[in-house]
Amino acid sequence: AAAAAAPVDAVAGDFFRDALTEADLFAMSRIVHDWPEQKIHHLLARVFDRLPDGGGILLAEKLLQEDKTGPTSTHMQSLNMLICTEGKERTLSEYRQLLEKASFREVRGKVTSSPLDAVLAIKTSG
């Protein structure tokens, strides 16, 4: 395995209020599903502003099927989100709409065999 070209920093703070560092990639695991759309729009706009052209955001979340018939484990997690937070689980299309509203492009998703799926979006100038 190749060594990382630059160090990885973990920074504590409130991502809604505190200054975000500039980065090539923001990775958020089980973050976006906690919040309603208004707060997600605010957060994604803040991340977008701190990325260079070609930078990206990687979301690790459970993806609902496009017809919302499953998987059952994701529906159960969505019920948990309803009870404990302001959020819910979403489909790839729903994440794409949120990310594109924040001006991200090249939104791709991958259902994995692990507990979380992946959504990647890129900041591009054109």
PAPANU-312251 format. One record per atom (N, C-alpha, C, CB): residue number from 1; chain; x, y, z. Coordinates in steps of 0.1 Angstrom, whole numbers, plus 2048, in hexadecimal, padded with zeros to 3 digits. Glycine has a CB too. Example, Ala and Ser with C-alpha at 12.3 -4.5 7.8 and 13.67 -1.06 7.14 Angstrom:
% residues 2
   pos   unit   east   north    up
     1      A    884     7C7   84E
     1      A    87B     7D3   84E
     1      A    884     7DF   84E
     1      A    871     7D3   85A
     2      A    880     7EA   847
     2      A    889     7F5   847
     2      A    881     800   84F
     2      A    88D     7FA   839
This chain:
% residues 126
   pos   unit   east   north    up
     1      A    809     7F4   800
     1      A    800     800   800
     1      A    809     80C   800
     1      A    7F6     800   80C
     2      A    805     816   7F8
     2      A    80D     822   7F7
     2      A    80A     82B   803
     2      A    809     82A   7EA
     3      A    814     833   807
     3      A    812     83C   813
     3      A    80A     848   80E
     3      A    820     841   818
     4      A    802     84D   817
     4      A    7FA     859   814
     4      A    803     865   811
     4      A    7F1     85D   820
     5      A    7FF     86D   807
     5      A    807     878   803
     5      A    807     883   80D
     5      A    801     87E   7F6
     6      A    7FD     884   815
     6      A    7FC     88E   820
     6      A    7F6     888   82C
     6      A    7F5     89B   81B
     7      A    7F9     88E   837
     7      A    7F3     889   844
     7      A    7E4     88B   844
     7      A    7F9     88F   850
     8      A    7DD     883   84C
     8      A    7CF     884   84E
     8      A    7CD     88A   85C
     8      A    7C8     876   84D
     9      A    7C5     894   85D
     9      A    7C2     89B   869
     9      A    7B4     899   86D
     9      A    7C5     8AA   868
    10      A    7B2     896   87A
    10      A    7A5     895   880
    10      A    7A3     8A1   889
    10      A    7A2     888   888
    11      A    798     8A9   887
    11      A    797     8B5   88E
    11      A    789     8B5   895
    11      A    798     8C2   884
    12      A    78A     8B7   8A2
    12      A    77D     8B8   8AA
    12      A    776     8C5   8A8
    12      A    780     8B5   8B9
    13      A    769     8C5   8A9
    13      A    762     8D2   8A8
    13      A    754     8D0   8A4
    13      A    769     8DB   89F
    14      A    74D     8DB   8A2
    14      A    73F     8DB   89E
    14      A    73F     8DF   88F
    14      A    736     8E5   8A6
    15      A    73C     8D6   886
    15      A    73D     8D8   878
    15      A    733     8E2   873
    15      A    73C     8CC   870
    16      A    729     8E5   87B
    16      A    71F     8F0   877
    16      A    724     8FE   87A
    16      A    712     8ED   87E
    17      A    72D     8FF   884
    17      A    731     90D   889
    17      A    740     90F   888
    17      A    72C     90F   897
    18      A    748     906   88B
    18      A    756     908   88B
    18      A    75C     909   87D
    18      A    75D     8FD   893
    19      A    767     910   87C
    19      A    76E     911   86F
    19      A    772     903   86A
    19      A    77A     91A   870
    20      A    770     900   85E
    20      A    774     8F3   858
    20      A    781     8F6   851
    20      A    76A     8EE   84E
    21      A    78A     8EC   852
    21      A    797     8ED   84C
    21      A    796     8EB   83D
    21      A    7A1     8E3   852
    22      A    79F     8EF   835
    22      A    79F     8EC   827
    22      A    7A4     8DD   826
    22      A    7A8     8F5   81E
    23      A    79E     8D6   81D
    23      A    7A2     8C8   81B
    23      A    79F     8C3   80D
    23      A    79A     8BF   825
    24      A    7A5     8B9   808
    24      A    7A3     8B3   7FB
    24      A    797     8AA   7FC
    24      A    7AF     8AB   7F6
    25      A    794     8A4   807
    25      A    789     89B   809
    25      A    783     89C   817
    25      A    78E     88C   806
    26      A    776     89D   818
    26      A    76F     89C   825
    26      A    768     88F   825
    26      A    765     8A8   826
    27      A    76B     887   82F
    27      A    764     87A   831
    27      A    75B     87B   83D
    27      A    76F     86F   833
    28      A    74E     878   83B
    28      A    744     879   845
    28      A    73D     86C   846
    28      A    73A     885   842
    29      A    73E     866   852
    29      A    738     859   854
    29      A    72D     85A   85E
    29      A    743     84E   859
    30      A    721     856   85A
    30      A    715     857   862
    30      A    713     865   868
    30      A    716     84D   86E
    31      A    715     86F   85F
    31      A    713     87D   863
    31      A    706     883   85C
    31      A    71F     885   85F
    32      A    706     882   84F
    32      A    6FB     889   848
    32      A    6ED     883   84B
    32      A    6FD     887   839
    33      A    6EC     876   84E
    33      A    6DF     870   851
    33      A    6D9     875   85E
    33      A    6E0     861   852
    34      A    6E1     87C   866
    34      A    6DC     881   873
    34      A    6D4     88E   872
    34      A    6E8     885   87C
    35      A    6D4     894   866
    35      A    6CF     8A2   865
    35      A    6C4     8A3   85B
    35      A    6DA     8AB   862
    36      A    6BB     8AD   85D
    36      A    6B1     8B1   852
    36      A    6B8     8B8   847
    36      A    6A5     8B9   858
    37      A    6B1     8BA   83C
    37      A    6B7     8C0   830
    37      A    6BD     8CE   832
    37      A    6AC     8C1   825
    38      A    6B6     8D7   83A
    38      A    6BB     8E4   83C
    38      A    6C9     8E4   842
    38      A    6B2     8EC   845
    39      A    6CB     8DB   84C
    39      A    6D8     8DB   853
    39      A    6E2     8D4   849
    39      A    6D8     8D3   860
    40      A    6DE     8CA   841
    40      A    6E7     8C4   838
    40      A    6EC     8CE   82D
    40      A    6E0     8B8   831
    41      A    6E3     8D6   828
    41      A    6E6     8E0   81E
    41      A    6F1     8E9   824
    41      A    6DA     8E8   81A
    42      A    6EF     8EE   830
    42      A    6F9     8F6   837
    42      A    707     8EF   838
    42      A    6F4     8FA   845
    43      A    707     8E3   83D
    43      A    713     8DB   83F
    43      A    71A     8D9   831
    43      A    710     8CE   846
    44      A    713     8D4   827
    44      A    719     8D1   81A
    44      A    71E     8DE   814
    44      A    70F     8CB   811
    45      A    718     8E9   815
    45      A    71D     8F6   810
    45      A    72A     8FA   817
    45      A    713     901   812
    46      A    72B     8F7   824
    46      A    737     8FB   82B
    46      A    743     8F2   826
    46      A    735     8F9   83A
    47      A    740     8E5   824
    47      A    74A     8DC   820
    47      A    74E     8E0   811
    47      A    745     8CD   820
    48      A    745     8E2   809
    48      A    748     8E6   7FB
    48      A    751     8F2   7FA
    48      A    73B     8E9   7F3
    49      A    74F     8FC   803
    49      A    757     908   803
    49      A    766     905   807
    49      A    751     912   80D
    50      A    768     8FA   80E
    50      A    776     8F7   813
    50      A    77D     8ED   80B
    50      A    775     8F2   822
    51      A    777     8E9   800
    51      A    77E     8E0   7F6
    51      A    784     8E7   7EA
    51      A    774     8D5   7F2
    52      A    78F     8E2   7E5
    52      A    794     8E7   7D9
    52      A    78D     8E1   7CD
    52      A    7A3     8E5   7D7
    53      A    78E     8E7   7C1
    53      A    788     8E1   7B5
    53      A    78E     8D3   7B4
    53      A    78B     8E9   7A9
    54      A    785     8C9   7B2
    54      A    78A     8BB   7B2
    54      A    78A     8B4   7BF
    54      A    798     8BA   7AC
    55      A    787     8BB   7CA
    55      A    786     8B5   7D7
    55      A    779     8AE   7D8
    55      A    787     8C0   7E2
    56      A    777     8A6   7E3
    56      A    76B     89E   7E4
    56      A    766     89D   7F2
    56      A    76E     891   7DE
    57      A    75A     897   7F2
    57      A    754     894   7FF
    57      A    74F     885   7FE
    57      A    747     89D   802
    58      A    752     87D   808
    58      A    74F     86F   809
    58      A    746     86D   815
    58      A    75C     866   80A
    59      A    73A     869   812
    59      A    730     866   81C
    59      A    72F     857   81E
    59      A    722     86C   818
    60      A    730     852   82B
    60      A    72E     844   82E
    60      A    720     844   835
    60      A    73A     83F   837
    61      A    716     83F   82E
    61      A    709     83E   834
    61      A    702     831   82E
    61      A    700     84B   830
    62      A    6F7     82D   835
    62      A    6EF     822   82F
    62      A    6E7     828   824
    62      A    6E6     81C   83A
    63      A    6E6     821   818
    63      A    6DE     826   80D
    63      A    6D1     81E   80C
    63      A    6E6     825   800
    64      A    6C6     825   80C
    64      A    6B9     81E   808
    64      A    6B9     81B   7FA
    64      A    6AD     827   80D
    65      A    6B2     810   7F6
    65      A    6B0     80D   7E8
    65      A    6A7     818   7E2
    65      A    6A9     7FF   7E6
    66      A    6A9     81B   7D5
    66      A    6A2     826   7CF
    66      A    693     825   7D0
    66      A    6A5     827   7C0
    67      A    68D     819   7D0
    67      A    67E     818   7D2
    67      A    67B     817   7E1
    67      A    679     80B   7CB
    68      A    684     819   7EA
    68      A    683     819   7F8
    68      A    67D     80D   7FE
    68      A    67A     825   7FC
    69      A    67E     801   7F7
    69      A    679     7F5   7FD
    69      A    683     7EE   806
    69      A    675     7EB   7F1
    70      A    68F     7F3   808
    70      A    699     7ED   810
    70      A    6A6     7F4   80F
    70      A    69A     7DE   80D
    71      A    6B0     7EE   814
    71      A    6AF     7E2   81D
    71      A    6A9     7E4   82A
    71      A    6BD     7DC   81E
    72      A    6A5     7DA   830
    72      A    69E     7DA   83D
    72      A    6A7     7E1   848
    72      A    69A     7CD   842
    73      A    6B4     7DE   848
    73      A    6BD     7E3   852
    73      A    6BE     7F3   851
    73      A    6CB     7DD   851
    74      A    6BD     7F8   844
    74      A    6BD     806   842
    74      A    6B0     80C   847
    74      A    6C0     809   833
    75      A    6A5     806   845
    75      A    698     80B   84A
    75      A    698     80B   859
    75      A    68C     802   845
    76      A    69E     801   85F
    76      A    69F     801   86E
    76      A    6A8     80D   873
    76      A    6A5     7F4   873
    77      A    6B3     80F   86C
    77      A    6BB     81B   86F
    77      A    6B4     828   86D
    77      A    6C8     81A   867
    78      A    6AC     829   863
    78      A    6A4     835   860
    78      A    69A     837   86C
    78      A    69D     834   853
    79      A    694     82D   870
    79      A    68B     82E   87C
    79      A    692     833   888
    79      A    684     820   87F
    80      A    69E     82E   88A
    80      A    6A7     832   895
    80      A    6AA     841   894
    80      A    6B4     82A   896
    81      A    6AD     846   888
    81      A    6B0     854   885
    81      A    6A4     85C   888
    81      A    6B4     856   877
    82      A    698     858   885
    82      A    68B     85F   888
    82      A    689     861   897
    82      A    67F     857   882
    83      A    68D     857   89E
    83      A    68B     857   8AD
    83      A    696     85F   8B4
    83      A    68A     849   8B2
    84      A    6A2     85E   8AF
    84      A    6AE     863   8B7
    84      A    6B3     870   8B1
    84      A    6B8     859   8B7
    85      A    6B1     874   8A5
    85      A    6B7     87F   89E
    85      A    6AD     887   896
    85      A    6C3     87B   896
    86      A    6B1     890   88E
    86      A    6A9     897   885
    86      A    6A9     891   877
    86      A    6AC     8A6   884
    87      A    6B1     886   875
    87      A    6B4     881   868
    87      A    6AC     875   863
    87      A    6C2     87F   867
    88      A    6B1     86F   858
    88      A    6AC     863   853
    88      A    6B6     85D   849
    88      A    69E     866   84C
    89      A    6B4     851   845
    89      A    6BC     84A   83A
    89      A    6B6     84F   82D
    89      A    6BC     83B   83C
    90      A    6BF     84F   823
    90      A    6BB     854   815
    90      A    6BF     84A   80A
    90      A    6C0     862   813
    91      A    6BA     84D   7FF
    91      A    6BE     845   7F3
    91      A    6CA     84D   7ED
    91      A    6B3     844   7E8
    92      A    6D1     846   7E3
    92      A    6DC     84D   7DC
    92      A    6D7     859   7D5
    92      A    6E3     843   7D2
    93      A    6CB     858   7CF
    93      A    6C5     864   7C8
    93      A    6C3     870   7D1
    93      A    6B8     860   7C1
    94      A    6BE     86D   7DD
    94      A    6BC     877   7E7
    94      A    6C9     87E   7EB
    94      A    6B5     872   7F4
    95      A    6D4     875   7ED
    95      A    6E1     87B   7F1
    95      A    6E6     883   7E5
    95      A    6EB     870   7F4
    96      A    6E4     87E   7D8
    96      A    6E8     885   7CC
    96      A    6E1     893   7CC
    96      A    6E5     87D   7C0
    97      A    6D4     894   7CF
    97      A    6CD     8A1   7CF
    97      A    6D4     8AB   7D9
    97      A    6BE     89F   7D2
    98      A    6D6     8A6   7E5
    98      A    6DC     8AE   7EF
    98      A    6EA     8B3   7EB
    98      A    6DD     8A6   7FD
    99      A    6F2     8AA   7E6
    99      A    700     8AE   7E2
    99      A    700     8B7   7D6
    99      A    708     8A1   7DF
   100      A    6F7     8B4   7CC
   100      A    6F7     8BD   7C0
   100      A    6F2     8CB   7C4
   100      A    6EE     8B7   7B5
   101      A    6E8     8CC   7CD
   101      A    6E4     8D9   7D2
   101      A    6EF     8E1   7D8
   101      A    6D8     8D7   7DC
   102      A    6F9     8DA   7DE
   102      A    705     8E1   7E3
   102      A    710     8E3   7D9
   102      A    70A     8D8   7EF
   103      A    70C     8E0   7CC
   103      A    715     8E2   7C1
   103      A    720     8D7   7BF
   103      A    71D     8EF   7C2
   104      A    71E     8CC   7C6
   104      A    727     8C0   7C3
   104      A    723     8BA   7B6
   104      A    727     8B6   7CF
   105      A    72C     8B3   7B0
   105      A    729     8AC   7A3
   105      A    72F     89E   7A4
   105      A    72F     8B4   797
   106      A    72D     896   79A
   106      A    733     889   799
   106      A    72F     880   7A5
   106      A    742     889   797
   107      A    723     881   7A9
   107      A    71E     879   7B5
   107      A    71D     86B   7B1
   107      A    710     87F   7BA
   108      A    724     863   7B9
   108      A    724     854   7B7
   108      A    721     84D   7C4
   108      A    731     84F   7B0
   109      A    71A     842   7C3
   109      A    717     83A   7CF
   109      A    71A     82C   7CD
   109      A    708     83C   7D3
   110      A    71D     825   7D8
   110      A    721     817   7D8
   110      A    71B     810   7E4
   110      A    730     815   7D7
   111      A    712     807   7E1
   111      A    70D     7FE   7EC
   111      A    718     7F4   7EF
   111      A    6FF     7F7   7E8
   112      A    71C     7F2   7FB
   112      A    727     7E9   7FF
   112      A    721     7DE   807
   112      A    732     7F1   807
   113      A    72A     7D5   80A
   113      A    726     7C9   813
   113      A    729     7CC   821
   113      A    72D     7BD   80E
   114      A    72E     7D8   824
   114      A    731     7DC   832
   114      A    724     7E3   838
   114      A    73D     7E6   833
   115      A    724     7E7   844
   115      A    719     7EE   84A
   115      A    715     7FB   844
   115      A    71B     7EF   859
   116      A    71F     802   83E
   116      A    71C     80F   837
   116      A    71F     80E   829
   116      A    724     81A   83E
   117      A    718     816   821
   117      A    71A     818   813
   117      A    722     825   811
   117      A    70D     818   80B
   118      A    725     828   804
   118      A    72E     834   802
   118      A    728     83C   7F7
   118      A    73C     82F   7FD
   119      A    729     849   7F9
   119      A    725     853   7EF
   119      A    730     85D   7EE
   119      A    717     85B   7F3
   120      A    735     85F   7E1
   120      A    740     868   7DE
   120      A    73B     873   7D5
   120      A    74C     860   7D8
   121      A    73F     87F   7D8
   121      A    73C     88A   7CF
   121      A    748     894   7CE
   121      A    72F     892   7D4
   122      A    749     89A   7C2
   122      A    755     8A2   7BF
   122      A    751     8B1   7BD
   122      A    75C     89D   7B3
   123      A    75A     8BA   7C2
   123      A    758     8C8   7BF
   123      A    75F     8CB   7B1
   123      A    75E     8D1   7CA
   124      A    758     8CF   7A7
   124      A    75E     8D2   79A
   124      A    759     8E0   796
   124      A    75A     8C7   790
   125      A    762     8E6   78F
   125      A    75F     8F4   78A
   125      A    756     8F4   77E
   125      A    76C     8FC   788
   126      A    755     8E9   777
   126      A    74D     8E9   76B
   126      A    745     8DD   76A
   126      A    755     8EA   75F
